[in-house]
Amino acid sequence: MERTLPPWVDMGLLPLINVLVVFVVTGIFIAIIGENPFSALTVMLKGAFIDKGALGYTLFYATNFIFTGLAVAVAFHAMLFNIGGEGQAMMGGLGLTMTALVLDPILPPFLVVLLAIPMATLMGALWGVIPGWLQAKRGSHVLITTIMFNFIASSIIVWLLAGPLIEPGQMSPQTRSFADGVQLAQLHTIFNTIGFSLPSSPLNVSFTLALGASFGVWLLLWRTRLGYIIRASGHSKRAALYAGYSPTGTIVITMAISGALAGLMALNEVLGVQERLTLNFTAGYGFTGIAVALMGRNHPVGILLASLLFGALYQGGAELDFQFQSITREIVLIVQGFIVLFSGALAHMFRPMLEKVFATAKPSHKDVSHDK
Amino acid sequence: MISDLWLQFVLTIDATLRLATPLILCAMAGIFSERSGIIDISLEGKMLLSAFTAATMAAITGSPWLGLASAMIISVVFSLLHGFACISHRGNQVVSGLAINMLASGLTVTVGNALFSLGGQTPLLSNAQRFAPIAFPLAESLRQIPGLGIIYTEVISGHNLLVWAALLSVFITRVVLLRSTFGLRLRAVGETPEAVDTAGISVVGIRYQAVIIAGVLCGMAGAYLSIAHGASFLREMTAGKGYISLAAMIFGNWRPVPVLMACLLFGFLDALAARLGGVDLPWIGQLSTDLIQILPYVLTVVLLAGFIGKTTPPGAIGVPYVKRR
């Protein structure tokens, strides 16, 4: 017999307890470095949701996390640990930028954007497919290979921005700006043209694309044959073989989807705001995707909620930096680290306690298979 | 001309040793942890935390020894956290390691800023607060010997204590791992924990001891960066060295001496990149330092994929041990 929790406890209460513990631990830390944790929390919430334009920024950051969180989650379902979101997003940005730089003198802006988006997807997918193929065919683990691929991608970008792609006559490592109009429309300008007034923020069309991607991932994983095979391959390789699973194909396709989702993150940052390739535009968002996926229990709805939380943390964290002497933006990394620790590595710590209270006993799969 | 080239070569070898030192210490830490079956992605974070702690304590107390000791302590504390999550609670080892790396990035900058208000840095240390280079006897007079003199003066003399500690750590790791009862048990726990458990030895106990040793070594690596090689802590000063050590450990197939060689190779590439930056080479032209720095990662991917040689990780790596009754 194995005890399982009712869904609302498993999906709602347990993550909530984890987040609460994280906030308490972070609060204690803030008190130790000599600031008031309660006023910090107020400043953070105000800075993330209430101030003029704050919500736009929160959702803008959330867009990055939706993409990278979905990327990690899709791979997780096939029991593949894709730590390479950071590198895949960088390569996505590179693919997008190359397309824009080559085509924007000759094609109209909207066509350039239409071609740049699939290139970002393709390059991200490529940076996921190579580690996937290496695992399937050569037996090297996706986990280690994607770590190495992050560094390789970052070195390639550093090299390109130091010389071949640098804006002529400039010292800072970035490309020239894309031509006028090669960008994704920001939501406040769209709303302004149809008569609603929204405060200005970098929130752009990528956000709606991220929502679409979340729905797409749900559809893929729970409503298609491929998704069924991906999930089955994560549970039991033997069961998956009966479902028509080809080990190589599934690993490669899963990593392609995962990489493509991470590559799409570049749309939000490069095409939505910077309109040029800059060094380090991924800023660790690929790694944050791991925290988002863990907290969101690898489900698109959970990932949307976790992305909102992280978006608020990043935006509110910037506000903390302004208002407090001894708190810096990096406090967000501490919160993120604690979230990964408590809802990832220590996920089983609070479970036994909750099982004592809420458990519903049911025969486990193992017992059933032994009965034969 | 020839003597100039020779000097350049000797200086590069000298730099190789300096740059390889943190890699060696970290990779030995990785060997202890992973040979016992615990994946350690958190080498990077523990090194960063201990670099910060060493520089902070050295700046406050003025003693590099207290800096080193507290660096080792903080690194062991985080090793124990890693152990608590992965050994006691059977959590995912990679996830726990990532959490520690994130915490390290956040904690070092935030605490550093709260203590010193220098934007995450620590104050510059004087020579008395650091592990200064140790000049061997006659180093300056032997320099005069043509050709070989500079090897003694530059490569052998003039390193700080922790460089020697790193080389010693390889020897100690080899002896402990391959020649002691503890080492035998540690390797057995990493291959077939059931067998060790059947023999009445605690799997959990051995694994905790392994991660503690890893913590001590990582602490030394961090202290080397901030109070021996450098003279203060800079934010993100480990800059991926923990991951390079991980690559070196895989490259050396989890065995101490080959891992040392891999660390020296990666250190040499780093030293070479620093020297060749912007230099016009005959036939080749200018080599990009960024591209040389990719090599360790590319080599590791190629090796892992079995295109050159074969890697065999410990059998039970990454698998939490569940005692069956």
Contacts between the chains, C-beta under 8 A, distances in Angstrom:
chain1	res1	chain2	res2	distance
A	33	B	110	6.8
A	33	B	111	6.6
A	33	B	114	4.1
A	34	B	114	6.7
A	81	B	94	6.0
A	83	B	94	7.6
A	83	B	98	7.5
A	134	B	301	7.2
A	134	B	304	7.4
A	134	B	305	4.9
A	138	B	304	7.8
A	138	B	305	4.0
A	138	B	306	5.3
A	138	B	307	7.7
A	139	B	305	7.8
A	139	B	306	6.6
A	140	B	301	7.2
A	140	B	304	3.6
A	140	B	305	4.8
A	140	B	306	7.2
A	141	B	304	7.5
A	143	B	94	6.2
A	144	B	246	7.7
A	144	B	250	6.8
A	144	B	300	7.7
A	144	B	304	6.3
A	145	B	301	5.7
A	145	B	304	6.6
A	145	B	305	7.9
A	147	B	41	7.8
A	147	B	243	6.0
A	147	B	246	7.6
A	148	B	247	6.7
A	148	B	297	4.2
A	148	B	298	7.7
A	148	B	300	5.6
A	148	B	301	5.0
A	149	B	297	7.8
A	149	B	301	7.4
A	151	B	240	6.2
A	151	B	243	6.8
A	151	B	294	7.4
A	151	B	297	4.6
A	152	B	294	5.5
A	152	B	297	5.1
A	152	B	298	6.4
A	152	B	301	7.7
A	155	B	290	5.2
A	155	B	291	7.0
A	155	B	293	5.6
A	155	B	294	4.4
A	155	B	297	7.7
A	156	B	290	8.0
A	156	B	294	7.3
A	158	B	290	4.9
A	159	B	288	5.4
A	159	B	290	3.8
A	159	B	291	5.7
A	162	B	288	7.6
A	162	B	290	6.4
A	163	B	288	7.2
A	287	B	98	7.1
A	287	B	102	7.1
A	290	B	95	7.5
A	290	B	98	6.2
A	291	B	102	7.7
A	294	B	95	6.8
A	325	B	117	7.7
A	326	B	110	7.8
A	326	B	113	6.3
A	326	B	114	3.9
A	326	B	117	7.9
A	327	B	110	7.0
A	328	B	109	5.9
A	328	B	110	5.5
A	328	B	113	5.2
A	328	B	120	7.2
A	330	B	105	6.7
A	330	B	106	4.6
A	330	B	109	4.1
A	330	B	110	5.1
A	330	B	120	7.5
A	331	B	106	6.5
A	331	B	110	5.6
A	332	B	106	7.1
A	333	B	102	5.3
A	333	B	103	7.4
A	333	B	105	4.8
A	333	B	106	3.1
A	333	B	109	7.9
A	334	B	102	7.7
A	334	B	103	6.1
A	334	B	106	3.6
A	334	B	107	6.0
A	334	B	110	6.5
A	335	B	106	7.7
A	336	B	102	5.1
A	336	B	106	7.3
A	337	B	99	5.0
A	337	B	100	7.2
A	337	B	101	7.7
A	337	B	102	3.5
A	337	B	103	3.4
A	337	B	104	7.8
A	337	B	105	7.8
A	337	B	106	6.0
A	338	B	99	7.4
A	338	B	103	7.0
A	340	B	95	6.1
A	340	B	98	5.7
A	340	B	99	3.9
A	340	B	102	6.1
A	341	B	81	7.9
A	341	B	85	6.8
A	341	B	96	6.8
A	341	B	99	3.8
A	341	B	100	7.8
A	341	B	103	7.3
A	344	B	91	7.1
A	344	B	92	6.3
A	344	B	95	3.8
A	344	B	96	7.3
A	344	B	98	7.7
A	344	B	99	6.5
A	345	B	85	3.9
A	345	B	86	6.9
A	345	B	89	7.5
A	345	B	91	3.7
A	345	B	92	5.8
A	345	B	93	7.9
A	345	B	95	4.7
A	345	B	96	3.5
A	345	B	99	5.7
A	346	B	85	5.3
A	346	B	89	5.7
A	346	B	91	5.6
A	346	B	96	7.9
A	347	B	91	6.6
A	348	B	89	5.5
A	348	B	90	6.7
A	348	B	91	6.6
A	349	B	89	5.6
